[in-house]
């Protein structure tokens, strides 16, 4: 080994230039190895890719509405109460229930699958399938014949019928419709699996979860190799859930309607009783209304009190003119009395002793004229003085009589004022009682409005 010549690599010397020709010759000598390796890798990749089954996913959302007031227990079962978390949990249980899954299996014909040709998704060959609940689990061979499609039941190989190629192919307890690719095949074999097994498989593949913790919205997700079924299954589950809830709600709504109609009739009778109680109370009190009665009493009381104040002021002013006569009956006192009386506005407006005052003024004017011609002690002057005193006495008597009448009028007004004040004192109690009766009526009317709204919702 030590005597063998050393093989010098063209790349040993870093400072030596690379010979591209010698490098290409080295690569060319190993080309077949590179080509074989690349080909094997591509073939392995193609085989692996053909064996991979593509998976598709789809989702549908369902929004839960809280239970309306007064609904029946059956309806409440589908509305799941008022708590969002418990509502979503119970709704998820209903969506993944065996009953709901079985309905979806029947509506989409999920029990059907293709045996021949192998490794083909159902929607490629079958456009639509539907089966009843008790459809048997058997196999069918579908063969293209001149008249259309011949369907045979396996393993007996008995002819079920011949059907048009473009129409529905009748199976036992169901039917299928072929797609364009299915009609192009000369024959195929399909099978129907047990309903319970497919429903359980569907339940295990469904994923039901809320979109977020604060929303009352559930997302129904499903994934599988058949893109068409993956698209249809979440929608079918959501529709079945909504349909089931509507059926239960409809039954609950009928019971609600009957109950609410009875309540409306009862409340209508209560409103009539409340109105009758208000009417009887007003008739008992002898009033048309508490507010109107209060306004009328206050108006009358203000009028009577104003009249009383006017009479008292008039009596006081006229009585003040009589004060000089309370002392000795002298000529000076009489003159002062008449001066005050004649200058009193209340005396002039009342028209007291109008004739006596006119006669008195005539006598005073005559005496003034007489004194200019006669001495005060003459008979004519003395007679005039006597007539003047008589006229003054008449005026005084008329004034005193008027004052007495004013006092009687004032006394007569007082009982009426007291009666009105007593009636006004009853107004607060009447108001409370009337408001109580009115409040009861409004409460019943409000309840009727609520009942009618609920009844409209139920209808």
C-alpha positions in Angstrom: 0.0 0.0 0.0 2.9 2.3 0.7 4.3 1.7 -2.8 1.1 2.9 -4.6 1.4 6.3 -6.2 -0.5 9.0 -4.5 -3.6 10.2 -6.3 -3.6 14.0 -6.4 -7.0 15.6 -6.3 -7.5 18.5 -8.7 -8.9 20.5 -5.8 -6.0 19.8 -3.3 -4.2 23.0 -4.2 -6.4 25.9 -3.2 -4.3 28.3 -5.2 -4.6 26.2 -8.3 -7.3 27.1 -10.9 -10.3 24.6 -11.2 -10.3 22.7 -14.4 -14.0 22.7 -15.6 -13.4 20.0 -18.2 -11.9 17.5 -15.7 -14.8 18.3 -13.2 -17.5 17.7 -15.9 -15.8 14.4 -16.9 -16.0 13.4 -13.2 -19.7 14.2 -13.1 -20.5 12.5 -16.4 -19.0 9.3 -15.2 -21.7 9.2 -12.4 -24.7 10.6 -14.4 -26.5 7.3 -14.6 -26.5 7.0 -10.8 -27.9 10.5 -10.4 -30.6 9.9 -13.0 -31.7 6.6 -11.4 -31.9 8.2 -7.9 -33.9 11.2 -9.2 -36.3 8.9 -11.1 -36.8 6.6 -8.1 -37.5 9.7 -5.9 -40.1 11.1 -8.4 -41.8 7.7 -8.7 -42.0 7.3 -5.0 -43.4 10.8 -4.7 -46.1 10.1 -7.3 -47.1 6.8 -5.7 -47.3 8.5 -2.3 -49.3 11.4 -3.7 -51.8 9.1 -5.4 -52.3 7.2 -2.2 -53.0 10.3 -0.1 -56.8 10.9 0.2 -57.6 14.7 0.3 -59.5 16.0 3.2 -62.0 18.8 3.0 -63.6 20.8 5.8 -66.8 22.9 6.1 -68.7 24.6 8.9 -72.2 26.1 9.6 -73.2 28.4 12.4 -76.4 28.4 14.5 -77.5 31.3 16.6 -79.5 30.5 19.7 -82.3 32.7 20.8 -83.1 33.0 24.4 -86.4 31.5 25.6 -89.3 34.0 25.5 -91.3 34.7 28.6 -94.2 32.4 29.3 -93.2 29.6 27.0 -94.0 26.0 27.7 -91.5 23.5 29.1 -91.2 21.7 25.8 -90.2 25.0 24.1 -87.8 25.7 26.9 -86.0 22.5 26.2 -84.9 23.9 22.9 -84.3 27.4 24.1 -82.2 26.1 27.0 -82.9 28.8 29.5 -81.2 32.2 29.9 -77.6 31.2 30.8 -75.4 31.4 27.7 -73.0 28.7 28.7 -75.6 26.1 29.7 -77.6 27.0 26.6 -74.7 26.3 24.3 -73.8 23.1 26.1 -77.3 21.7 25.8 -77.6 22.8 22.2 -74.4 21.0 21.4 -75.8 17.9 23.0 -78.9 18.1 20.9 -77.0 18.7 17.7 -74.8 15.7 18.3 -77.7 13.5 19.4 -78.4 10.2 17.7 -81.9 11.3 16.7 -80.6 14.3 14.8 -77.7 12.4 13.2 -80.2 9.7 12.0 -82.4 12.4 10.4 -79.3 13.8 8.5 -78.2 10.3 7.5 -81.7 9.7 5.9 -82.0 13.1 4.2 -78.5 12.9 2.6 -78.5 9.2 2.0 -75.2 8.8 3.9 -75.8 5.1 4.3 -74.9 4.7 0.6 -71.2 4.2 -0.5 -69.5 3.0 -3.7 -67.8 -0.4 -3.8 -66.9 -0.6 -7.5 -65.0 1.2 -8.8 -62.8 1.3 -5.7 -61.2 4.2 -4.1 -63.6 6.8 -5.5 -65.6 9.3 -3.5 -69.3 9.0 -3.6 -70.2 12.4 -5.0 -68.1 11.8 -8.0 -70.6 9.2 -9.2 -73.8 9.8 -7.1 -75.4 13.3 -7.4 -78.1 12.6 -4.8 -79.3 9.8 -2.5 -82.1 9.5 0.0 -83.4 6.6 2.1 -86.2 6.0 4.6 -85.6 5.0 8.1 -86.2 1.2 7.6 -84.3 0.8 4.3 -82.5 -2.6 4.4 -78.7 -2.8 4.4 -78.0 -4.6 1.1 -75.7 -4.2 -2.0 -76.9 -3.2 -5.5 -75.2 -3.7 -8.9 -76.1 -1.0 -11.4 -75.5 -1.9 -15.0 -75.9 0.2 -18.1 -78.4 -1.4 -20.6 -80.0 -0.1 -23.8 -83.2 1.0 -21.9 -81.3 2.8 -19.2 -79.9 1.4 -15.9 -80.7 -2.1 -14.6 -80.6 -2.4 -10.8 -80.0 -5.8 -9.2 -80.0 -6.7 -5.5 -77.0 -8.6 -4.3 -76.2 -11.3 -3.4 -79.5 -12.7 -4.8 -78.8 -11.0 -8.1 -82.5 -10.3 -8.5 -83.6 -7.6 -10.8 -85.1 -4.7 -9.0 -86.0 -2.7 -12.1 -84.8 -0.8 -15.2 -84.9 3.0 -14.9 -84.0 5.9 -17.1 -80.4 6.9 -17.1 -81.0 10.5 -16.3 -83.7 10.0 -13.7 -83.8 8.6 -10.1 -82.9 5.0 -9.7 -85.3 3.4 -7.3 -83.8 1.2 -4.6 -85.5 -0.6 -1.7 -86.5 2.2 0.7 -84.7 4.9 -1.2 -83.5 6.4 -4.5 -80.3 7.7 -6.0 -79.4 10.0 -8.9 -76.2 9.5 -10.9 -73.8 12.3 -11.8 -72.3 12.8 -15.2 -69.3 10.6 -14.4 -71.6 8.0 -13.0 -73.7 7.8 -16.1 -70.5 7.4 -18.2 -69.6 4.1 -16.3 -71.0 0.9 -17.7 -71.5 -0.6 -14.3 -71.0 0.1 -10.6 -71.7 -1.6 -7.3 -73.0 0.3 -4.3 -74.0 -0.7 -0.8 -76.2 0.5 2.0 -74.8 0.3 5.5 -76.8 0.1 8.7 -78.5 3.3 9.8 -77.3 3.2 13.4 -73.6 2.6 12.5 -73.5 5.5 10.0 -75.4 7.8 12.5 -72.8 7.0 15.2 -69.9 7.6 12.7 -71.5 11.0 11.8 -71.8 11.9 15.5 -68.1 11.1 16.1 -67.0 13.3 13.2 -69.1 16.3 14.0 -67.4 19.1 16.0 -69.7 21.5 17.7 -68.2 24.5 19.6 -69.1 28.1 20.3 -67.5 30.8 18.1 -66.5 32.7 21.2 -67.3 32.6 24.9 -69.5 35.7 24.9 -71.7 34.9 21.8 -74.6 32.5 21.7 -73.5 31.2 18.4 -72.5 27.6 17.7 -70.2 26.4 14.9 -70.9 23.0 13.4 -67.8 21.6 11.7 -67.3 18.5 9.6 -64.4 17.1 7.6 -64.0 14.2 5.1 -62.8 13.1 1.7 -66.0 13.9 -0.2 -66.2 17.6 -0.9 -69.9 17.7 -1.7 -70.9 15.8 1.4 -68.6 17.9 3.5 -70.4 20.9 2.2 -73.9 19.5 2.7 -73.6 17.8 6.1 -73.0 20.9 8.3 -75.9 22.7 6.6 -78.2 19.6 6.9 -77.3 19.3 10.6 -78.1 23.0 11.2 -81.4 22.8 9.3 -82.4 19.7 11.2 -81.6 21.4 14.5 -83.6 24.5 13.6 -86.5 22.4 12.3 -86.6 20.4 15.5 -86.6 23.5 17.6 -89.4 25.1 15.5 -91.5 22.0 15.9 -91.2 22.1 19.6 -91.7 25.9 19.7 -94.9 25.5 17.6 -96.3 23.1 20.2 -95.3 25.4 23.0 -96.8 28.4 21.2 -100.2 26.8 20.9 -100.3 26.2 24.6 -99.1 29.8 25.2 -101.8 31.1 22.9 -104.6 29.3 24.8 -103.2 30.4 28.2 -102.7 34.1 27.0 -106.2 34.2 25.6 -107.7 33.1 28.9 -105.5 35.7 30.6 -106.7 38.4 28.3 -110.3 37.6 28.9 -109.7 37.6 32.7 -107.8 40.9 32.5 -110.6 42.5 30.4 -113.1 41.6 33.1 -110.7 43.1 35.7 -110.5 46.3 33.7 -114.3 46.5 33.6 -114.4 46.0 37.4 -111.8 48.7 38.0 -113.8 51.2 35.8 -117.0 50.3 37.7 -115.2 50.9 41.0 -114.0 54.3 39.9 -117.5 55.2 38.6 -119.1 54.1 41.9 -116.6 56.1 44.0 -117.2 59.3 42.0 -121.0 58.8 42.3 -120.6 58.2 46.1 -118.6 61.4 46.5 -120.9 63.4 44.2 -118.1 64.6 42.0 -117.2 64.2 38.3 -113.5 64.0 39.0 -111.1 64.7 41.8 -109.1 67.2 39.8 -112.1 69.0 38.5 -113.8 69.0 41.9 -110.6 70.5 43.5 -110.4 73.2 40.9 -114.1 74.1 41.3 -113.9 74.2 45.1 -110.8 76.4 45.0 -112.4 78.8 42.6 -115.6 79.1 44.7 -113.6 79.5 47.9 -111.4 82.2 46.4 -114.6 84.0 45.2 -116.3 83.9 48.5 -113.2 84.9 50.4 -112.8 87.9 48.1 -116.4 88.9 48.6 -116.0 88.6 52.4 -112.9 90.7 52.3 -114.7 93.4 50.3 -117.6 93.4 52.7 -115.4 93.6 55.7 -113.4 96.4 54.2 -116.6 98.3 53.4 -117.9 97.8 56.9 -114.7 98.9 58.5 -114.5 102.1 56.4 -118.1 103.1 57.1 -117.8 102.1 60.8 -114.7 104.4 61.1 -117.0 107.3 60.0 -119.3 106.6 62.9 -116.5 106.8 65.5 -117.1 110.6 66.2 -120.7 109.7 67.4 -119.4 107.3 70.0 -118.8 110.3 72.3 -121.2 113.1 73.5 -123.8 114.0 70.9 -122.6 117.5 69.9 -122.9 119.6 66.8 -119.2 119.2 66.2 -119.4 115.5 66.5 -122.3 115.4 64.0 -120.4 117.6 61.6 -117.3 115.4 61.8 -119.4 112.3 61.3 -121.0 113.6 58.2 -117.7 114.9 56.8 -116.1 111.5 57.2 -119.1 109.6 56.0 -119.5 111.7 52.8 -115.8 111.4 52.0 -115.9 107.6 52.4 -115.7 105.8 49.0 -117.6 102.8 50.3 -120.4 105.0 51.4 -120.7 106.7 48.1 -120.5 103.4 46.1 -123.1 101.6 48.2 -125.7 104.4 47.7 -126.7 104.5 51.3 -129.4 107.2 52.2 -129.0 108.9 48.9 -132.3 110.9 49.4 -131.4 111.8 53.0 -128.0 113.0 52.0 -129.5 115.1 49.2 -132.1 116.6 51.6 -129.4 117.2 54.1 -127.3 119.2 51.6 -130.3 121.3 50.7 -131.0 122.1 54.3 -127.4 123.1 54.9 -127.5 125.3 51.8 -130.8 126.9 53.0 -129.4 127.6 56.5 -126.3 129.2 54.9 -128.5 131.5 52.9 -130.8 132.2 55.9 -127.9 133.2 58.2 -127.0 135.9 55.8 -130.4 137.5 56.3 -131.4 136.4 59.9 -129.7 136.1 63.2 -128.9 132.5 64.4 -131.5 132.8 67.1 -134.4 133.7 64.8 -137.2 131.3 64.5 -136.5 130.4 60.8 -132.9 129.5 61.6 -133.9 127.5 64.7 -136.4 125.5 62.6 -133.7 124.8 60.0 -131.3 123.6 62.7 -134.0 121.2 63.9 -134.7 119.9 60.4 -130.9 119.4 59.9 -130.6 117.4 63.1 -133.5 115.2 62.0 -131.8 114.7 58.6 -128.5 113.8 60.3 -130.3 111.3 62.5 -132.0 109.7 59.5 -128.6 109.4 57.7 -127.1 107.8 60.9 -129.9 105.3 61.2 -129.6 104.3 57.5 -125.8 103.9 57.9 -126.2 101.8 61.1 -128.8 99.7 59.3 -126.5 99.2 56.4 -123.6 98.2 58.7 -125.9 95.7 60.4 -126.8 94.2 57.0 -123.2 94.0 56.0 -122.5 92.1 59.2 -125.3 89.6 58.4 -123.9 89.1 54.9 -120.5 88.4 56.3 -121.9 86.0 58.8 -123.9 84.3 56.1 -120.7 83.8 53.9 -118.7 82.2 56.7 -120.7 78.8 56.8 -120.3 78.5 53.0 -116.6 79.3 53.3 -116.2 76.7 56.1 -118.1 74.1 54.0 -115.8 74.7 51.0 -112.7 74.5 53.2 -114.0 71.3 54.7 -114.6 69.9 51.2 -111.1 70.9 50.2 -109.6 69.1 53.2 -111.2 65.9 51.9 -109.6 66.4 48.4 -106.2 64.8 49.4 -107.9 61.7 50.7 -110.2 61.6 47.6 -107.1 62.0 45.4 -105.3 59.1 47.1 -108.3 56.9 46.8 -109.0 57.9 43.2 -105.3 57.5 42.3 -105.4 54.0 43.9 -108.4 53.0 41.8 -106.9 54.6 38.7 -103.6 52.9 39.3 -105.2 49.5 39.6 -107.0 50.1 36.3 -103.8 51.2 34.6 -101.9 48.2 35.9 -104.5 45.9 34.5 -104.4 47.7 31.2 -100.6 47.4 31.1 -100.9 43.7 31.8 -103.4 43.4 28.9 -100.9 45.2 26.6 -98.2 42.8 27.7 -100.4 39.8 27.2 -101.5 41.0 23.7 -97.8 41.5 22.8 -97.0 37.9 24.0 -100.0 36.6 22.2 -99.0 38.3 19.0 -95.5 36.7 19.3 -97.0 33.3 19.9 -99.3 33.6 16.9 
